Amino acid sequence: MSAAMQARVLPVAVAPAAVLRWFPSLRDAAWLMPVIFLFLRLEGIGFLLGDGDTGWHLRAGEWILQNSRVPATDLFSFTRPGEPWFAWEWLWDLLFGWLHLNFGMGAVLVASLALVCATSYLIYRESSRLSGNYFLAFGVTFLAAAGSSIHWLARPHLVTLLFTAISVILLNRAAEGRTRLLAWLPALTVLWVNLHGGFFVLWTLLLAHLASAGLNAFLDRRSILSSAKPWALTLAGCAVASFLNPYGWRLHRHIFGYLGASYHREQIQEFLSISFHHAAAYYFAAMLLLAGVTVLWALERRRLADAFILVGWGWLALYAARNIPIFLICAAPLAALALRDRLERLAASASRLAPAVRSFFEAHREFALLEAPARTPWLPTLVLAGLALLAAAPASAGPLRNQYDPKDYPEKALPVLRELGPEIRLFTNDEWGDFLLYRLWPEHRVFIDGRSDFYGHKLGEDMGRVLQARHDWAEILARYQIGAVLLRAGDPLASVLKLSPGWRLLHDDGAALVFQSVSPTARGRAAAETVHISNPENPERKR
């Protein structure tokens, strides 16, 4: 073809691609999948405020901004004032506390949603890169996003989900021979350890790749040292980098001591196994089945690291619900790759399904221009910016609710609690303690809040015994000099206090009840003849 003809043809070939870059694509849908799921299947953006811990995190961040230092002792309770406290998510607290101070709770929720959306996009990107099939990538991304919705909360752990996705991408590329990318992981760890305590997730992934490299070298009779060296050095570098935090090595001792305590594993809701009656469990179960197939596929090809990661995090996801999102992030790209390989074999066979499978792959190729890496992600940017503007306006109900749901938190009881004054010690559960810190601190301090690592099992057990109206509930309240009690309508202690001559009911809105001790000298005391209600189950608690 002559140069003149090429000059005439080239603009015609390039123009469609330039135009298609602006069309919505599956990449955009992957970005926005959490947004769509929130507004169509869940309660809207307010779903991210389904846990009270957000409140104390924001107040801690505002304190850091005002004092220009990381707290070393307790700020929030009257039960353990001034005792050593590890604010081990201080950087998240600072960043989101700044957002809250300047733009309100709506900005906190939209920023948290943006982290979830970025994680969803990275899962899709890596799944499509490994599998080479956009449809398969989109399918596994949907399972991962929908299954991880069980832990979509405006809390620091969302950083761990995003950083896990980044780590998976870097480790997969390093396993393909681009080991120079491992140098980014220690730097990532420095951020990770100051944003959330889940930085050790990266260690487990590196250990899997290290073990795989060593075993494959042994089987191939190659040098184990040279094969494992990049992974071992990276693991050591990440371990050293994790000490770059305000508490040094003491943070590691504290976190692993907290995670190793049986009380927390048995009493905190997200540390328990998921109920497979939960809506999100169906997506998790589907990915578990895919992961089982993928493990067999990985073992056939001696992709031992993939098998180790899937088996290890699959078991951890079954053990504790909070591990489900991490498992899904790790499993989705590998499941897409294994599925593509199985389908390619099916397409090459004489099976009756082969023509349908070949049509599936041919249809996928039609999306190639839409999925070009250079395309402009204008739609996700526009949607998230629009949500940020809408969420800035006060909204206490509906899909744009940007405050704690008054049906679940004692919003209507706040005027009564303010009238009691800060000198009255108030007892309530840890979840509502978080809420009170958000609404009443620093004037009021709390009996307990969601920092279960700080309070330990003794105070948690005392809280449970009081709420369940055990035989020593009055002694416990007296020991802590409690002058008022805030309870849910269904708490067993509420029925007891209504019959107790030592307490009077100040407020009852159908959801929350406030009781006050009859006399300041008899705080927390009640007559021995009061009705006793016993329940062997401890209340579910969250971190």
C-alpha positions as CSV (number, residue, x, y, z in Angstrom):
1,M,0.0,0.0,0.0
2,S,1.3,3.4,-0.9
3,A,2.1,6.1,1.6
4,A,-0.7,8.3,0.3
5,M,-3.2,5.4,0.7
6,Q,-1.9,4.8,4.3
7,A,-2.4,8.4,5.1
8,R,-6.0,8.2,3.9
9,V,-6.8,4.9,5.7
10,L,-5.1,5.6,9.1
11,P,-7.5,8.3,10.4
12,V,-10.5,6.0,9.6
13,A,-8.8,3.2,11.6
14,V,-7.9,5.4,14.6
15,A,-11.1,7.4,14.9
16,P,-13.4,4.6,16.1
17,A,-10.9,3.6,18.9
18,A,-10.6,7.2,20.0
19,V,-14.4,7.5,20.2
20,L,-14.9,4.1,21.9
21,R,-12.5,5.2,24.7
22,W,-15.4,7.4,26.0
23,F,-18.0,4.7,25.9
24,P,-19.0,2.9,29.2
25,S,-17.3,-0.4,29.5
26,L,-17.0,-3.4,31.8
27,R,-14.1,-1.6,33.5
28,D,-16.5,1.2,34.5
29,A,-19.1,-1.4,35.7
30,A,-16.4,-3.0,37.8
31,W,-15.5,0.4,39.3
32,L,-19.2,1.1,40.1
33,M,-20.2,-2.5,41.1
34,P,-20.2,-1.7,44.8
35,V,-22.2,1.5,44.2
36,I,-24.8,-0.5,42.2
37,F,-24.9,-3.2,44.9
38,L,-25.3,-0.7,47.7
39,F,-28.2,1.1,46.2
40,L,-30.0,-1.8,44.6
41,R,-29.5,-4.6,47.1
42,L,-28.6,-2.9,50.4
43,E,-29.6,0.3,52.2
44,G,-27.6,2.9,50.2
45,I,-24.6,4.7,51.4
46,G,-25.8,4.6,55.0
47,F,-25.1,0.9,55.0
48,L,-21.4,1.8,55.5
49,L,-22.4,3.2,59.0
50,G,-23.6,-0.2,60.2
51,D,-20.9,-0.3,62.9
52,G,-20.4,2.2,65.7
53,D,-16.5,2.1,65.6
54,T,-16.5,4.7,62.9
55,G,-17.4,7.3,65.6
56,W,-14.4,6.8,67.9
57,H,-12.0,6.5,64.9
58,L,-13.2,10.0,63.7
59,R,-12.9,11.5,67.2
60,A,-9.4,10.0,67.6
61,G,-8.4,11.5,64.3
62,E,-9.7,14.9,65.2
63,W,-7.7,14.7,68.5
64,I,-4.6,13.9,66.6
65,L,-5.1,16.9,64.3
66,Q,-5.7,19.2,67.3
67,N,-2.7,17.9,69.3
68,S,-0.3,17.1,66.5
69,R,0.7,13.8,68.0
70,V,-0.5,10.2,68.2
71,P,-2.2,9.4,71.5
72,A,-0.4,7.0,73.9
73,T,-3.1,6.7,76.6
74,D,-6.8,6.4,76.7
75,L,-8.9,9.4,75.7
76,F,-12.5,8.1,75.9
77,S,-13.4,6.0,79.0
78,F,-14.0,6.5,82.7
79,T,-13.2,2.9,83.4
80,R,-9.6,3.0,82.1
81,P,-8.6,6.6,81.9
82,G,-5.0,7.4,81.2
83,E,-4.0,3.8,80.6
84,P,-1.7,2.8,77.7
85,W,-3.6,2.7,74.4
86,F,-2.3,1.6,71.0
87,A,-4.0,3.8,68.4
88,W,-2.7,1.5,65.7
89,E,-4.9,2.9,62.9
90,W,-3.9,6.4,63.6
91,L,-3.1,7.5,60.0
92,W,-6.6,6.4,58.8
93,D,-8.1,8.2,61.9
94,L,-6.1,11.4,61.0
95,L,-7.1,11.3,57.2
96,F,-10.7,10.6,57.8
97,G,-11.0,12.8,60.8
98,W,-9.8,15.7,58.6
99,L,-12.4,14.7,56.0
100,H,-15.1,14.7,58.8
101,L,-14.0,18.1,60.2
102,N,-14.0,19.8,56.8
103,F,-16.7,18.0,54.8
104,G,-18.8,16.0,57.3
105,M,-19.8,12.4,57.6
106,G,-20.9,12.2,54.0
107,A,-17.4,12.7,52.8
108,V,-16.2,9.9,55.1
109,L,-18.8,7.5,53.6
110,V,-18.0,8.4,50.0
111,A,-14.2,8.1,50.6
112,S,-14.8,4.7,52.1
113,L,-17.0,3.7,49.2
114,A,-14.2,4.9,46.8
115,L,-11.8,2.5,48.5
116,V,-14.3,-0.4,48.0
117,C,-14.8,0.7,44.3
118,A,-11.0,0.8,43.7
119,T,-10.6,-2.7,45.2
120,S,-13.4,-4.0,42.9
121,Y,-11.7,-2.4,39.9
122,L,-8.3,-3.9,40.7
123,I,-9.9,-7.4,41.1
124,Y,-11.4,-7.0,37.7
125,R,-8.2,-5.7,36.1
126,E,-6.1,-8.6,37.4
127,S,-8.7,-11.2,36.6
128,S,-9.0,-9.9,33.0
129,R,-5.2,-9.8,32.7
130,L,-4.7,-13.3,33.9
131,S,-7.7,-14.9,32.1
132,G,-7.6,-12.7,29.0
133,N,-11.4,-12.9,29.1
134,Y,-13.5,-9.9,30.2
135,F,-16.7,-11.9,30.8
136,L,-15.0,-14.3,33.2
137,A,-13.2,-11.5,34.9
138,F,-16.5,-9.6,35.4
139,G,-18.2,-12.7,36.8
140,V,-15.6,-13.4,39.4
141,T,-15.4,-9.7,40.3
142,F,-19.1,-9.7,40.9
143,L,-18.8,-12.7,43.3
144,A,-15.9,-11.1,45.1
145,A,-17.7,-7.7,45.5
146,A,-21.0,-9.1,46.5
147,G,-19.4,-11.6,49.0
148,S,-17.2,-9.0,50.6
149,S,-20.2,-6.7,51.2
150,I,-20.5,-8.4,54.5
151,H,-17.7,-6.2,55.7
152,W,-18.4,-2.9,53.9
153,L,-18.1,-0.5,56.8
154,A,-16.5,2.9,57.0
155,R,-13.6,1.7,59.0
156,P,-9.8,1.3,58.5
157,H,-10.0,-2.3,57.4
158,L,-11.1,-1.1,53.9
159,V,-7.4,-0.1,53.4
160,T,-6.4,-3.7,54.0
161,L,-8.8,-4.9,51.3
162,L,-7.3,-2.3,48.8
163,F,-3.7,-3.1,49.7
164,T,-4.4,-6.8,49.5
165,A,-5.6,-6.3,45.9
166,I,-2.5,-4.3,45.1
167,S,-0.3,-7.0,46.7
168,V,-2.0,-9.8,44.7
169,I,-1.2,-7.9,41.5
170,L,2.4,-7.2,42.3
171,L,3.0,-10.8,43.5
172,N,1.4,-12.4,40.5
173,R,3.6,-10.3,38.2
174,A,6.7,-11.1,40.3
175,A,5.9,-14.8,40.0
176,E,5.9,-14.4,36.2
177,G,9.4,-13.2,36.4
178,R,9.2,-9.5,37.1
179,T,10.7,-9.8,40.5
180,R,11.8,-6.1,40.6
181,L,8.2,-5.2,41.4
182,L,8.8,-6.8,44.9
183,A,10.7,-3.7,45.9
184,W,7.4,-1.9,46.2
185,L,6.1,-4.1,48.9
186,P,8.2,-2.8,51.9
187,A,7.1,0.7,50.9
188,L,3.5,-0.4,50.8
189,T,4.0,-2.0,54.3
190,V,5.1,1.3,55.8
191,L,1.7,2.8,54.8
192,W,-0.2,-0.3,55.7
193,V,1.1,-0.7,59.2
194,N,0.1,2.9,60.1
195,L,-3.4,2.7,58.4
196,H,-4.6,-0.7,59.6
197,G,-3.3,-3.7,61.6
198,G,-3.9,-6.2,58.7
199,F,-0.4,-5.6,57.3
200,F,0.5,-9.2,58.1
201,V,-1.8,-10.4,55.3
202,L,1.0,-9.5,52.9
203,W,3.3,-11.7,55.0
204,T,1.1,-14.7,54.5
205,L,1.1,-14.2,50.7
206,L,4.8,-13.8,50.6
207,L,5.3,-17.0,52.7
208,A,3.1,-18.9,50.2
209,H,5.3,-17.7,47.3
210,L,8.5,-18.4,49.3
211,A,7.4,-21.9,50.1
212,S,6.4,-22.5,46.5
213,A,9.7,-21.2,45.1
214,G,11.6,-23.5,47.5
215,L,9.5,-26.6,46.8
216,N,9.6,-26.2,43.0
217,A,13.3,-25.7,43.1
218,F,13.7,-28.8,45.1
219,L,11.5,-30.8,42.7
220,D,13.5,-29.5,39.7
221,R,16.8,-30.0,41.5
222,R,17.6,-26.3,41.2
223,S,19.2,-24.1,43.8
224,I,16.7,-23.5,46.5
225,L,18.6,-20.5,47.8
226,S,18.6,-18.6,44.5
227,S,15.0,-19.4,43.8
228,A,13.7,-18.4,47.2
229,K,16.1,-15.4,47.6
230,P,13.8,-12.7,46.1
231,W,10.9,-13.8,48.2
232,A,12.9,-14.2,51.4
233,L,14.5,-10.7,51.0
234,T,11.1,-9.1,50.3
235,L,9.5,-10.8,53.3
236,A,12.4,-9.6,55.5
237,G,12.1,-6.1,54.1
238,C,8.4,-6.0,54.8
239,A,8.9,-7.3,58.3
240,V,11.5,-4.6,59.0
241,A,9.3,-1.9,57.4
242,S,6.4,-2.8,59.7
243,F,8.4,-1.5,62.7
244,L,8.1,2.0,61.3
245,N,5.1,3.0,63.3
246,P,4.7,5.1,66.5
247,Y,4.9,2.0,68.8
248,G,7.7,0.0,67.1
249,W,7.8,-3.7,68.0
250,R,5.3,-3.3,70.8
251,L,2.6,-2.9,68.2
252,H,3.3,-6.4,66.9
253,R,3.1,-7.9,70.4
254,H,-0.1,-6.1,71.0
255,I,-1.9,-7.1,67.8
256,F,-0.8,-10.7,67.8
257,G,-1.8,-10.9,71.5
258,Y,-5.2,-9.5,70.7
259,L,-5.8,-11.8,67.8
260,G,-4.6,-14.8,69.8
261,A,-7.0,-14.2,72.7
262,S,-9.7,-16.8,72.7
263,Y,-12.2,-14.5,74.3
264,H,-12.2,-12.1,71.3
265,R,-12.4,-15.0,68.8
266,E,-15.4,-16.4,70.6
267,Q,-17.4,-13.2,71.5
268,I,-16.8,-10.7,68.7
269,Q,-19.2,-11.2,65.9
270,E,-16.9,-10.7,63.0
271,F,-14.4,-13.2,64.5
272,L,-17.1,-15.9,64.3
273,S,-17.9,-18.0,61.3
274,I,-20.5,-16.7,58.9
275,S,-24.0,-18.0,58.9
276,F,-24.7,-19.5,55.5
277,H,-28.2,-18.1,55.9
278,H,-26.7,-14.6,55.4
279,A,-27.3,-13.1,51.9
280,A,-23.6,-12.6,51.2
281,A,-22.9,-16.2,52.0
282,Y,-24.2,-17.4,48.7
283,Y,-21.6,-15.5,46.8
284,F,-18.9,-16.7,49.2
285,A,-20.0,-20.3,48.8
286,A,-19.9,-20.0,45.0
287,M,-16.3,-18.7,45.2
288,L,-15.4,-21.5,47.6
289,L,-16.5,-24.0,45.0
290,L,-14.5,-22.2,42.3
291,A,-11.5,-22.1,44.6
292,G,-11.7,-25.9,45.1
293,V,-11.6,-26.4,41.4
294,T,-8.8,-23.9,41.1
295,V,-6.7,-25.6,43.8
296,L,-6.8,-28.8,41.8
297,W,-5.9,-26.9,38.6
298,A,-3.0,-25.1,40.4
299,L,-1.6,-28.4,41.7
300,E,-1.7,-29.9,38.3
301,R,0.6,-27.1,37.0
302,R,2.7,-26.9,40.2
303,R,1.4,-23.4,40.9
304,L,2.0,-24.2,44.6
305,A,1.8,-20.6,45.8
306,D,-1.7,-20.3,44.4
307,A,-2.8,-23.5,46.0
308,F,-1.3,-22.5,49.4
309,I,-3.1,-19.1,49.3
310,L,-6.5,-20.5,48.3
311,V,-6.4,-23.3,50.9
312,G,-5.0,-21.1,53.7
313,W,-7.3,-18.1,53.2
314,G,-10.2,-20.4,52.4
315,W,-9.9,-22.0,55.8
316,L,-9.5,-18.6,57.5
317,A,-12.6,-17.3,55.7
318,L,-14.6,-20.3,57.1
319,Y,-13.1,-19.7,60.5
320,A,-13.9,-16.0,60.8
321,A,-16.3,-13.8,58.7
322,R,-13.9,-10.9,58.7
323,N,-11.4,-12.9,56.5
324,I,-14.0,-13.5,53.8
325,P,-13.2,-10.4,51.7
326,I,-9.4,-11.2,51.7
327,F,-10.1,-14.7,50.5
328,L,-12.3,-13.4,47.7
329,I,-9.8,-10.9,46.6
330,C,-7.0,-13.5,46.4
331,A,-9.3,-16.2,44.8
332,A,-11.1,-14.2,42.1
333,P,-8.2,-13.7,39.6
334,L,-7.0,-17.3,40.0
335,A,-10.5,-18.6,39.5
336,A,-10.8,-16.6,36.3
337,L,-7.6,-18.1,35.0
338,A,-8.5,-21.6,35.9
339,L,-12.0,-21.2,34.3
340,R,-10.5,-19.9,31.1
341,D,-8.1,-22.9,30.9
342,R,-11.0,-25.4,31.5
343,L,-13.2,-23.6,28.9
344,E,-10.4,-23.6,26.3
345,R,-10.1,-27.3,26.7
346,L,-13.8,-27.7,26.3
347,A,-13.8,-25.5,23.2
348,A,-11.1,-27.7,21.6
349,S,-13.0,-30.9,22.4
350,A,-15.7,-32.6,20.4
351,S,-18.3,-31.9,23.1
352,R,-21.7,-30.6,22.3
353,L,-20.9,-27.6,24.4
354,A,-17.8,-26.7,22.3
355,P,-19.6,-24.4,19.8
356,A,-21.3,-22.5,22.6
357,V,-17.9,-22.0,24.4
358,R,-16.2,-20.8,21.2
359,S,-19.1,-18.3,20.7
360,F,-18.5,-17.1,24.2
361,F,-14.8,-16.4,23.5
362,E,-15.6,-14.7,20.2
363,A,-18.2,-12.4,21.9
364,H,-15.6,-11.5,24.5
365,R,-13.3,-10.2,21.7
366,E,-15.9,-7.6,20.7
367,F,-15.2,-5.8,23.9
368,A,-11.4,-5.4,23.3
369,L,-11.6,-1.7,22.2
370,L,-13.9,-0.8,25.0
371,E,-11.6,-2.4,27.5
372,A,-8.4,-0.6,26.2
373,P,-6.1,0.4,29.1
374,A,-5.9,4.0,27.8
375,R,-9.6,4.6,28.0
376,T,-10.9,7.4,30.1
377,P,-12.7,6.4,33.4
378,W,-15.0,9.4,33.3
379,L,-18.1,7.6,34.4
380,P,-16.9,6.3,37.8
381,T,-15.3,9.7,38.5
382,L,-18.6,11.4,37.7
383,V,-20.7,9.1,39.8
384,L,-18.5,9.3,42.8
385,A,-18.2,13.1,42.5
386,G,-22.0,13.3,42.3
387,L,-22.4,11.0,45.3
388,A,-20.0,13.2,47.3
389,L,-22.1,16.3,46.5
390,L,-25.4,14.6,47.4
391,A,-24.0,13.0,50.6
392,A,-22.8,16.5,51.8
393,A,-26.4,17.5,52.5
394,P,-27.8,16.3,55.8
395,A,-29.9,13.2,55.4
396,S,-31.1,11.0,58.2
397,A,-33.2,8.6,56.0
398,G,-33.2,7.0,52.6
399,P,-30.4,5.7,50.4
400,L,-28.3,8.9,50.9
401,R,-28.5,8.7,54.7
402,N,-25.2,10.0,56.1
403,Q,-25.7,9.6,59.8
404,Y,-26.2,6.7,62.1
405,D,-29.6,5.1,61.7
406,P,-31.9,6.3,64.6
407,K,-33.6,3.0,64.5
408,D,-30.4,1.2,65.6
409,Y,-28.7,3.9,67.7
410,P,-30.1,6.0,70.6
411,E,-30.4,9.3,68.8
412,K,-33.6,10.2,70.6
413,A,-32.1,9.6,74.0
414,L,-29.3,12.2,73.6
415,P,-31.2,15.2,75.1
416,V,-31.8,13.2,78.3
417,L,-28.2,12.0,78.4
418,R,-27.0,15.6,78.0
419,E,-29.3,16.7,80.9
420,L,-27.8,14.1,83.2
421,G,-24.4,15.8,82.8
422,P,-20.9,14.4,82.4
423,E,-20.5,13.8,86.1
424,I,-23.0,10.9,86.0
425,R,-21.3,7.7,84.9
426,L,-23.3,6.0,82.2
427,F,-23.4,2.3,81.4
428,T,-24.2,1.0,78.0
429,N,-23.0,-1.6,75.5
430,D,-19.8,-1.2,73.4
431,E,-21.7,-0.5,70.2
432,W,-23.6,2.4,71.6
433,G,-20.5,3.5,73.5
434,D,-19.0,4.2,70.0
435,F,-22.0,6.2,69.1
436,L,-21.9,8.2,72.3
437,L,-18.3,9.0,71.7
438,Y,-19.2,10.4,68.3
439,R,-22.1,12.5,69.6
440,L,-21.1,13.5,73.2
441,W,-17.3,13.3,73.5
442,P,-15.3,15.1,75.0
443,E,-17.9,16.3,77.5
444,H,-18.9,12.7,78.2
445,R,-16.8,9.6,78.6
446,V,-18.0,6.0,78.2
447,F,-18.0,2.7,80.2
448,I,-16.8,0.8,77.1
449,D,-16.6,1.2,73.4
450,G,-15.5,-0.9,70.4
451,R,-11.8,-1.0,71.2
452,S,-11.9,-4.5,72.5
453,D,-8.1,-4.9,72.2
454,F,-7.8,-2.0,74.8
455,Y,-10.4,-3.0,77.3
456,G,-9.6,-6.7,77.4
457,H,-11.9,-9.6,78.3
458,K,-12.7,-8.7,82.0
459,L,-14.5,-5.5,81.1
460,G,-16.2,-7.2,78.2
461,E,-17.4,-10.0,80.5
462,D,-18.7,-7.4,83.0
463,M,-20.6,-5.7,80.3
464,G,-22.2,-9.0,79.2
465,R,-23.2,-10.0,82.7
466,V,-24.9,-6.7,83.3
467,L,-26.8,-6.6,80.0
468,Q,-28.0,-10.2,80.6
469,A,-29.0,-9.3,84.2
470,R,-26.9,-12.0,85.8
471,H,-26.9,-12.4,89.6
472,D,-24.1,-10.0,90.2
473,W,-25.2,-7.2,87.8
474,A,-25.9,-4.8,90.7
475,E,-22.5,-5.4,92.2
476,I,-20.8,-4.7,88.9
477,L,-22.7,-1.4,88.4
478,A,-21.8,-0.4,92.0
479,R,-18.1,-1.3,91.5
480,Y,-17.9,1.1,88.6
481,Q,-20.1,3.7,90.4
482,I,-22.7,3.7,87.6
483,G,-25.3,6.4,88.0
484,A,-27.3,5.9,84.8
485,V,-27.9,3.1,82.3
486,L,-28.7,3.2,78.6
487,L,-30.2,0.0,77.2
488,R,-31.9,-1.5,74.2
489,A,-35.5,-2.2,74.6
490,G,-34.8,-6.0,74.3
491,D,-32.0,-6.2,76.9
492,P,-32.9,-8.4,79.8
493,L,-31.7,-5.8,82.3
494,A,-34.3,-3.3,81.0
495,S,-37.1,-5.5,82.4
496,V,-35.2,-5.9,85.7
497,L,-34.7,-2.2,86.2
498,K,-38.3,-1.4,85.5
499,L,-39.1,-3.5,88.6
500,S,-36.2,-2.3,90.7
501,P,-36.9,0.2,93.5
502,G,-33.3,1.5,93.1
503,W,-33.8,2.8,89.6
504,R,-36.3,5.1,87.8
505,L,-37.0,5.3,84.1
506,L,-36.2,8.6,82.5
507,H,-36.7,7.9,78.8
508,D,-38.3,5.2,76.7
509,D,-38.7,5.7,72.9
510,G,-39.4,2.1,72.1
511,A,-35.8,1.5,71.0
512,A,-33.7,3.0,73.8
513,L,-34.3,3.3,77.6
514,V,-32.5,5.5,80.1
515,F,-32.6,4.6,83.8
516,Q,-31.1,6.6,86.6
517,S,-30.1,5.5,90.1
518,V,-32.5,6.7,92.7
519,S,-29.8,8.3,94.9
520,P,-26.2,9.3,94.1
521,T,-25.0,7.5,97.2
522,A,-26.6,4.3,95.9
523,R,-25.3,4.3,92.3
524,G,-25.6,1.0,90.7
525,R,-27.3,-0.6,93.7
526,A,-30.6,-2.4,93.6
527,A,-32.6,-4.4,96.1
528,A,-31.6,-8.0,96.4
529,E,-35.1,-9.1,95.9
530,T,-35.3,-7.7,92.3
531,V,-36.3,-10.1,89.6
532,H,-33.4,-12.1,88.1
533,I,-33.2,-12.9,84.4
534,S,-30.5,-15.1,83.2
535,N,-29.4,-15.8,79.6
536,P,-26.4,-18.0,78.8
537,E,-25.6,-16.1,75.6
538,N,-23.3,-13.2,75.7
539,P,-24.3,-10.2,73.5
540,E,-22.6,-10.1,70.1
541,R,-19.9,-7.5,70.0
542,K,-18.0,-5.9,67.2
543,R,-14.6,-4.5,66.7
